[in-house]
């Protein structure tokens, strides 16, 4: 299990890092093993690499890596951030505890609309890259990382429709809800990682990625708005460890995306 955990931790490093240091770091982990301290160091290193990328090389190469890092960071942050919306929806409104203010339902609905708007913007940016990178390349290697996400999205949508029907708190429903939550985590992971892997393999030029920065800025703003609305809803409904965890996910994702986008705009 430690070896698998170490490989997962290595996969969490940004593309530019794995491109330059991936083989050396993997060899080092294989030599020293995948103990808890090593896994903690890998997690910390991956976080620092995402937030403070050390981009070397010629100016054009640095710009390409900078744009690639920002697009990847924004995409992963968005996938993580909006995962808090259905989680808080279930925690706050399924069913709402006695005395829950009506404003909580309004705020959760607003979070859903903000999430849908962000999905539209992120989808437009992804479509732009698809038309400029995937379609001309016609390379199956670039498509394979996207297939697990497509499958899991379909499964989770079907599960959400089934759970949304009238129900009673029976053991079968609780088991189905647990399976849906686990599947949601797997879906978010696949949707977040697949396009990043494809982007790393495609290695598009800076000129190809530059138009996608504007959608990344818009997604970052919407992600911050989702985190703020969710935070207010959780505060009005009464804080619990689970709702605080959901809010923390949104705030952390919005912060990471904002840091990365700001660095690119200053580049």
C-alpha positions in Angstrom: 0.0 0.0 0.0 2.8 2.4 0.8 4.2 1.9 -2.7 0.9 2.7 -4.3 0.5 5.7 -2.0 3.9 7.0 -3.1 3.0 6.6 -6.8 -0.2 8.6 -6.2 1.8 11.3 -4.4 4.2 11.5 -7.2 1.3 11.8 -9.7 0.1 14.8 -7.7 3.1 16.9 -8.8 2.5 19.4 -11.5 3.4 18.5 -15.1 6.4 20.9 -15.3 7.9 19.2 -12.2 7.4 15.6 -13.5 8.8 16.6 -16.8 12.1 17.8 -15.3 12.5 15.8 -12.0 9.9 13.0 -12.2 12.3 10.1 -13.0 14.9 11.2 -10.4 12.3 11.6 -7.7 10.6 8.3 -8.5 14.0 6.6 -8.3 14.7 8.3 -5.0 11.4 7.1 -3.5 12.1 3.6 -4.7 15.4 3.6 -2.9 14.2 5.1 0.4 10.7 3.4 0.5 7.3 5.0 0.9 7.0 5.4 4.7 4.7 8.0 6.3 7.4 10.6 6.6 8.3 10.2 2.9 4.6 10.5 1.9 4.3 13.6 4.0 7.4 15.1 2.3 6.0 14.2 -1.1 2.6 15.8 -0.3 4.3 19.0 1.0 6.6 19.1 -2.1 3.7 18.7 -4.5 1.8 21.5 -2.8 4.9 23.8 -3.0 5.5 22.9 -6.6 1.9 23.8 -7.6 1.9 27.1 -5.7 5.5 28.2 -6.4 6.7 26.6 -9.6 10.5 27.0 -10.3 10.4 27.4 -14.1 13.8 27.3 -15.8 15.0 27.4 -19.4 14.6 29.8 -22.2 12.0 32.6 -21.9 9.7 30.9 -24.4 10.0 27.6 -22.5 9.4 29.3 -19.1 6.3 31.0 -20.5 4.9 27.8 -21.8 5.5 26.0 -18.5 4.0 28.9 -16.6 0.8 28.9 -18.7 0.6 25.1 -18.5 1.0 25.2 -14.7 -1.7 27.9 -14.4 -4.2 26.1 -16.6 -3.6 22.8 -14.8 -3.8 24.4 -11.3 -7.0 26.3 -12.2 -8.7 23.1 -13.6 -7.8 21.0 -10.6 -8.8 23.8 -8.2 -12.2 24.1 -9.9 -12.9 20.4 -9.8 -12.0 20.3 -6.1 -13.8 23.5 -5.3 -17.2 22.8 -6.8 -17.2 19.3 -5.2 -18.1 21.1 -2.0 -21.4 22.3 -3.5 -23.2 19.0 -3.7 -21.6 17.9 -0.5 -22.9 21.0 1.4 -26.3 20.6 -0.4 -26.7 17.2 1.1 -25.4 18.2 4.5 -27.5 21.3 4.9 -30.7 20.5 3.1 -31.2 16.7 3.0 -33.3 17.2 5.1 -32.7 20.6 6.6 -32.4 20.6 10.4 -35.3 22.2 12.3 -34.9 25.9 12.5 -32.7 26.2 9.4 -33.2 29.7 7.9 -34.8 30.0 4.4 -31.7 32.0 3.4 -29.6 28.8 3.6 -31.7 27.2 0.8 -31.4 30.4 -1.3 -27.6 30.5 -0.8 -27.2 26.9 -1.7 -29.2 27.5 -4.9 -26.9 30.5 -5.6 -23.9 28.3 -5.2 -25.3 25.8 -7.7 -25.9 28.6 -10.2 -22.4 29.9 -9.7 -21.0 26.4 -10.1 -22.9 25.9 -13.4 -21.7 29.2 -14.7 -18.1 28.2 -13.8 -18.6 24.9 -15.5 -19.8 26.7 -18.7 -16.7 28.9 -18.6 -14.3 26.1 -17.8 -15.9 24.0 -20.5 -15.5 26.8 -23.1 -11.8 27.0 -22.2 -11.4 23.3 -22.4 -13.3 23.2 -25.8 -10.9 25.9 -27.1 -7.9 23.8 -26.2 -9.5 20.7 -27.6 -10.1 22.4 -31.0 -6.6 23.8 -31.1 -4.7 20.8 -29.6 -6.6 17.5 -29.6 -8.4 17.8 -33.0 -5.3 18.6 -35.0 -3.1 16.0 -33.3 -5.6 13.1 -33.6 -3.5 11.2 -31.1 -5.2 8.4 -29.1 -2.6 8.9 -26.3 -4.2 12.3 -25.6 -7.7 11.0 -25.4 -7.1 7.9 -23.1 -6.7 10.0 -19.9 -10.2 11.5 -20.5 -12.1 8.2 -20.8 -12.4 7.3 -17.0 -13.8 10.8 -16.3 -16.5 10.4 -19.0 -17.5 7.1 -17.6 -17.7 8.2 -14.0 -19.6 11.4 -14.9 -22.4 9.2 -16.4 -22.5 6.9 -13.4 -22.7 9.8 -10.9 -25.4 11.6 -12.9 -27.5 8.4 -12.9 -26.9 7.9 -9.2 -27.9 11.5 -8.4 -31.2 11.1 -10.3 -32.0 7.9 -8.4 -31.1 9.4 -5.0 -33.2 12.5 -5.8 -36.4 10.5 -6.0 -38.7 10.2 -3.0 -37.1 8.0 -0.3 -37.1 7.0 3.3 -34.0 6.7 5.5 -33.7 2.9 4.8 -30.4 1.0 4.9 -30.5 0.6 1.1 -30.7 4.4 0.6 -27.9 5.1 3.1 -25.7 2.5 1.3 -26.5 4.1 -2.0 -25.7 7.5 -0.7 -22.4 6.3 0.6 -21.6 4.7 -2.7 -22.6 7.9 -4.5 -20.3 10.0 -2.3 -17.4 7.6 -2.9 -18.1 7.7 -6.6 -18.2 11.5 -6.5 -14.7 11.6 -5.1 -13.5 9.2 -7.8 -15.2 11.3 -10.4 -13.7 14.5 -9.2 -10.3 12.9 -9.2 -10.6 11.5 -12.7 -12.1 14.8 -14.1 -9.3 16.7 -12.4 -6.4 14.5 -13.4 -7.4 13.4 -16.9 -7.2 16.8 -18.7 -4.0 17.7 -16.8 -2.3 14.5 -18.1 -3.6 15.2 -21.6 -2.2 18.8 -21.4 1.2 17.5 -20.3 1.4 14.9 -23.1 0.3 17.4 -25.7 2.9 20.1 -24.7 1.1 22.9 -26.6 2.9 26.1 -27.4 2.5 29.2 -25.3 0.5 30.9 -28.1 -2.0 28.1 -28.1 -2.6 28.2 -24.3 -2.6 32.0 -23.9 -6.2 32.6 -25.0 -7.3 30.2 -22.3 -6.0 32.4 -19.5 -9.0 34.7 -19.6 -11.4 31.8 -18.9 -9.1 30.7 -16.1 -9.4 34.2 -14.5 -13.2 34.0 -14.8 -13.2 30.5 -13.3 -11.1 31.7 -10.4 -13.5 34.6 -9.6 -16.5 32.2 -9.7 -14.6 29.7 -7.5 -14.1 32.4 -4.9 -17.7 33.4 -5.1 -18.8 29.8 -4.6 -16.5 29.5 -1.5 -17.9 32.7 -0.1 -21.6 31.7 -0.6 -21.0 28.2 0.8 -19.3 29.7 3.8 -22.2 32.0 4.6 -24.7 29.2 4.1 -22.8 26.9 6.5 -22.5 29.7 9.1 -26.2 30.4 9.0 -27.1 26.7 9.2 -24.8 26.0 12.1 -21.2 24.9 11.9 -20.4 21.2 12.0 -17.0 19.4 11.3 -18.3 18.2 8.0 -19.7 21.5 6.8 -16.5 23.2 7.9 -14.5 20.7 5.9 -16.6 21.4 2.8 -16.1 25.1 3.2 -12.4 24.6 3.7 -12.1 22.7 0.4 -13.7 25.5 -1.5 -11.6 28.2 0.2 -8.4 26.3 -0.3 -9.1 25.6 -4.0 -10.0 29.2 -4.6 -6.8 30.4 -2.9 -4.6 28.1 -5.0 -6.2 29.1 -8.2 -5.9 32.8 -7.4 -2.3 32.5 -6.5 -1.4 30.7 -9.8 -3.5 33.0 -12.0 -1.9 36.1 -10.3 1.6 34.7 -11.0 0.8 34.2 -14.7 -0.7 37.7 -15.1 2.5 39.1 -13.6 4.7 37.0 -15.8 
